[in-house]
Amino acid sequence: MCEFISFFAPLMREYVSFQKASNRWNETYDLNLARFDKHCRNYYAEATELSQEIVDSWCRKRKTESNNSCRARIFSVIGFIRFLRKRGKTEVSEPIAPKLKRCTYIPHALSEAELNNFFRACDEIPDSLQTRDRLRKITVPVFFRLLYSSGIRPVEARMLKTEDVDLDGGILNIRFSKGVDQHYVVLHDTMLELMKQYDMAVGQICPNRAYFFPSLRNSFCGQSGVERNFRLMWDKYNTTHAISYDFRHNYAVENINSWTGEGFGFHAKLLYLSKSMGHSRMESTKYYYSLVPGFADILQARSDDDIIIPEVEY
């Protein structure tokens, strides 16, 4: 939990504790509430209660941010206001969050050569006597291989606690997700063995760690650090653009492509995939139908003719 410094500190701590007890808290909320707290301290140091002016000054959309960024920034504040209103501690109105705009980013279709290049770069991180570098050398190759082999979100991997990783049964307990739905992911045998080796190695650097992929402060890995490491590893041998989230897209696409010819079993496999990826609705998984660049090639290869749909005679 962040250290709150404004006049709201006691109420904010109470709010965060309540949300965590309800399993409705994540890192993004924590960060944005801390920023709101700092905003109150910097610009309303003399205030003794929450006012509409304070809320509006924080929730006003900035010139440098998108609708979605603004929406994410103020959602934790909306939750805080609801918490106070239900307990009769404020009469301030909730701000209206901007509408969510669908992301227009088109995921990069990862090729086998690009994946080989990326993981080769991960495995070539040089040795060092510095504790930070030693931790990075053993964490980076395993962290990204986990994203590739399981399809979990980067934030889910970052927030994994040691107690969430069952190295005997090979099961991940995903408690901190995009939403509030807890789900489980079964590891591939090869990934499980790699996780066991990593667990022993990282335990020598960070004994009694709370998170499976720890930082030096015995916290979880930060998002900026993950993206920075991905960028360094990707750009070392590849010239295309990709982001760490593309591993999740790749996982879905590769699974869907492998089910050609499954017949009625296709729907059951899609349901399993949906649950494994933590989707609350099948429609979220069906979105990946639009991201299967290899599907047409598979159909072409399995067709006897170059023309998949032949011409109809007059």
C-alpha positions in Angstrom: 0.0 0.0 0.0 1.3 3.5 -0.8 2.1 6.0 1.9 -0.6 8.7 1.7 0.4 12.2 2.8 -2.6 14.4 2.4 -5.4 15.2 4.8 -7.3 12.2 3.3 -4.6 9.7 4.4 -6.7 7.9 7.1 -9.7 7.6 4.9 -7.7 6.5 1.9 -6.0 3.7 4.0 -9.5 2.6 5.1 -10.7 2.6 1.6 -7.8 0.6 0.2 -8.1 -2.0 3.0 -11.8 -2.4 2.3 -11.2 -2.9 -1.4 -8.4 -5.4 -0.9 -10.5 -7.3 1.6 -13.2 -7.4 -1.2 -10.5 -8.6 -3.7 -11.3 -5.5 -5.9 -7.9 -3.8 -5.9 -5.0 -3.7 -8.3 -1.8 -1.9 -8.9 -3.3 0.7 -11.3 -5.8 1.8 -8.6 -3.1 2.0 -6.0 -0.9 4.2 -8.2 -3.6 6.6 -9.3 -5.0 7.0 -5.8 -1.5 7.9 -4.6 -1.2 10.5 -7.4 -4.6 12.0 -6.4 -3.4 12.1 -2.8 -0.2 13.9 -3.9 -2.4 16.3 -5.9 -4.4 17.2 -2.8 -1.3 17.7 -0.8 0.4 20.0 -3.4 -2.6 22.2 -4.4 -5.0 22.0 -1.4 -2.7 21.7 1.6 -5.0 23.8 3.7 -8.2 21.9 2.9 -9.8 19.8 5.7 -12.5 18.1 3.7 -13.2 16.9 0.1 -14.7 19.5 -2.1 -16.1 19.5 -5.7 -13.4 21.8 -6.7 -10.7 19.3 -5.6 -12.4 16.4 -7.5 -13.0 18.4 -10.6 -9.4 19.8 -10.7 -8.1 16.2 -10.6 -10.6 14.6 -13.0 -10.4 17.2 -15.7 -9.0 15.7 -19.0 -5.5 16.8 -19.7 -4.2 17.9 -23.1 -1.5 15.2 -23.1 -3.8 12.2 -22.3 -6.3 10.1 -24.2 -9.8 9.3 -23.2 -8.8 5.9 -21.9 -5.8 7.2 -19.9 -8.1 9.9 -18.3 -10.7 7.2 -17.6 -8.1 4.9 -15.9 -6.7 7.9 -13.9 -10.0 8.9 -12.3 -11.7 5.5 -11.7 -9.9 4.9 -8.4 -11.1 8.4 -7.3 -14.7 7.6 -8.3 -14.5 4.5 -6.2 -13.1 6.5 -3.3 -16.0 9.0 -3.5 -18.5 6.2 -3.6 -16.9 4.7 -0.5 -17.2 8.1 1.3 -20.7 8.8 0.2 -22.1 5.4 1.4 -20.6 6.2 4.8 -22.0 9.7 4.9 -18.5 11.3 4.9 -19.0 13.5 1.8 -21.7 14.9 -0.5 -19.4 15.5 -3.4 -20.8 14.3 -6.7 -19.1 11.5 -8.7 -17.3 12.7 -11.8 -18.4 11.3 -15.1 -15.7 9.2 -16.6 -14.9 9.6 -20.3 -16.3 6.8 -22.5 -14.0 3.9 -23.2 -12.6 3.9 -26.7 -11.7 0.7 -28.4 -8.0 0.3 -28.8 -6.9 0.6 -32.5 -3.5 -1.0 -32.0 -3.1 -4.0 -34.3 -1.1 -6.7 -32.6 2.0 -7.8 -34.3 2.0 -11.4 -35.7 5.1 -12.9 -34.1 7.0 -15.0 -36.5 9.1 -18.0 -35.5 12.3 -16.3 -36.4 11.4 -13.2 -34.4 10.6 -15.3 -31.4 13.9 -17.2 -31.7 15.7 -13.8 -31.9 13.9 -12.4 -28.9 14.6 -15.4 -26.6 18.2 -15.6 -27.8 18.6 -12.0 -26.7 17.1 -12.9 -23.3 19.5 -15.7 -22.9 22.5 -13.5 -23.8 22.1 -11.0 -20.9 25.7 -10.7 -19.6 26.8 -11.9 -16.2 27.4 -9.3 -13.5 28.4 -9.1 -9.9 25.7 -6.4 -9.2 22.7 -7.8 -7.5 20.3 -5.9 -9.7 21.9 -7.3 -12.9 22.0 -10.8 -11.5 18.3 -10.6 -10.7 17.6 -9.3 -14.2 19.6 -12.0 -15.9 17.6 -14.9 -14.3 14.2 -13.1 -14.3 13.9 -11.7 -17.8 14.2 -15.0 -19.8 11.7 -16.8 -17.5 9.2 -14.0 -17.2 8.8 -13.6 -21.0 8.7 -17.3 -21.6 5.9 -17.5 -19.1 3.9 -14.9 -21.1 4.6 -16.8 -24.3 3.7 -20.2 -23.0 0.6 -19.4 -20.9 -1.0 -16.3 -22.5 -1.4 -14.5 -19.2 -1.4 -10.7 -19.1 1.9 -9.0 -18.2 0.3 -7.5 -15.1 -0.9 -11.0 -14.0 2.7 -12.3 -14.2 4.1 -9.2 -12.4 1.6 -9.5 -9.5 2.1 -13.3 -9.0 2.9 -14.0 -5.3 5.0 -17.0 -4.4 1.9 -18.5 -2.8 0.1 -18.2 -6.1 2.6 -20.5 -7.9 2.1 -24.2 -7.2 5.3 -25.8 -8.4 4.2 -29.3 -7.4 0.9 -29.2 -9.4 2.1 -26.8 -12.0 -0.8 -24.4 -11.5 -0.9 -20.6 -11.3 -3.5 -18.9 -9.2 -4.3 -15.6 -11.0 -5.8 -13.4 -8.4 -4.8 -9.9 -9.7 -6.2 -9.6 -13.2 -7.6 -7.0 -15.5 -11.0 -7.5 -13.8 -11.9 -9.1 -10.5 -12.3 -12.7 -11.7 -9.9 -15.2 -10.2 -8.9 -18.0 -12.5 -6.2 -20.7 -12.7 -3.7 -21.5 -15.4 -2.0 -24.9 -15.9 1.7 -24.6 -16.9 3.3 -26.7 -19.7 5.7 -29.3 -18.4 8.7 -27.6 -19.9 7.6 -24.2 -18.4 7.1 -25.8 -15.0 10.6 -27.2 -15.0 12.0 -23.8 -15.9 10.0 -22.2 -13.1 11.4 -24.6 -10.6 15.0 -23.8 -11.7 14.2 -20.1 -11.5 12.6 -20.4 -8.1 15.8 -22.0 -6.7 18.1 -19.4 -8.3 16.1 -16.3 -7.3 15.7 -17.7 -3.8 19.5 -17.3 -3.3 19.2 -13.6 -4.2 15.9 -12.7 -2.6 15.2 -15.1 0.2 11.7 -14.8 1.8 10.4 -12.9 -1.2 6.7 -12.1 -1.4 6.4 -12.0 -5.2 7.5 -14.7 -7.6 9.2 -12.2 -9.8 10.5 -9.7 -7.2 12.1 -6.3 -7.4 15.1 -5.5 -5.2 12.7 -3.8 -2.8 10.9 -7.1 -2.3 7.9 -5.8 -4.3 6.7 -6.8 -7.7 8.3 -5.8 -11.0 7.1 -2.5 -12.4 5.3 -2.1 -15.7 7.9 0.3 -17.0 10.7 -2.1 -16.2 9.0 -4.9 -18.0 8.4 -2.9 -21.2 11.9 -1.5 -21.1 13.4 -5.0 -20.9 11.1 -6.2 -23.7 12.1 -3.4 -25.9 15.8 -4.0 -25.3 15.5 -7.7 -26.0 13.2 -7.3 -29.0 15.3 -4.6 -30.7 18.6 -6.4 -30.4 17.9 -8.7 -33.3 14.5 -7.7 -34.7 13.6 -4.7 -36.8 9.8 -4.9 -36.5 7.6 -3.3 -33.7 6.0 -5.4 -31.0 5.0 -5.1 -27.4 5.0 -7.6 -24.5 1.2 -7.9 -24.7 1.6 -9.5 -28.2 2.6 -12.7 -26.5 -1.0 -13.0 -25.2 -2.3 -12.4 -28.7 0.1 -14.9 -30.1 -1.0 -17.5 -27.6 -4.6 -17.2 -28.6 -3.8 -17.2 -32.3 -1.5 -20.3 -32.2 -4.2 -22.2 -30.2 -7.0 -21.3 -32.6 -4.9 -22.1 -35.6 -4.0 -25.6 -34.2 -7.7 -26.5 -34.0 -8.5 -26.7 -37.7 -10.3 -29.9 -38.4 -11.5 -30.4 -34.9 -15.2 -30.2 -35.8 -17.5 -30.0 -32.8 -14.6 -30.1 -30.5 -13.6 -26.6 -31.6 -16.2 -24.9 -29.4 -15.2 -26.9 -26.3 -11.5 -26.0 -26.9 -12.5 -22.3 -27.3 -14.3 -22.4 -24.0 -11.3 -23.9 -22.3 -9.1 -21.2 -23.9 -11.4 -18.5 -22.8 -11.3 -19.6 -19.1 -7.6 -20.1 -19.2 -7.1 -16.5 -20.5 -9.3 -15.1 -17.8 -12.1 -13.9 -20.1 -15.5 -13.4 -18.4 -17.3 -13.7 -21.8 -16.7 -15.9 -24.8 -17.1 -12.8 -27.0 -13.8 -11.6 -25.6 -12.0 -14.7 -26.9 -13.8 -14.7 -30.2 -12.2 -11.3 -30.8 -9.0 -13.2 -31.7 -10.8 -14.6 -34.8 -9.8 -11.3 -36.4 -6.2 -11.9 -35.4 -5.4 -15.2 -37.0 -3.1 -14.3 -39.9 -2.0 -17.9 -40.3 -5.5 -19.3 -40.7 -5.7 -18.6 -44.4 -2.3 -20.2 -45.0 -3.5 -23.3 -43.1 -6.6 -23.6 -45.2 -4.5 -23.1 -48.3 -2.1 -25.9 -47.3 -5.0 -28.3 -46.6 -6.8 -27.5 -49.9 -6.2 -29.8 -52.9 -6.4 -26.8 -55.2 -4.9 -23.3 -55.1 -8.5 -22.0 -55.2 -10.2 -22.7 -51.9 -13.6 -21.7 -53.1 -13.9 -22.7 -56.8 -15.8 -20.8 -59.5 -19.4 -21.8 -60.0 -20.2 -22.8 -63.6 -22.7 -20.6 -65.4 
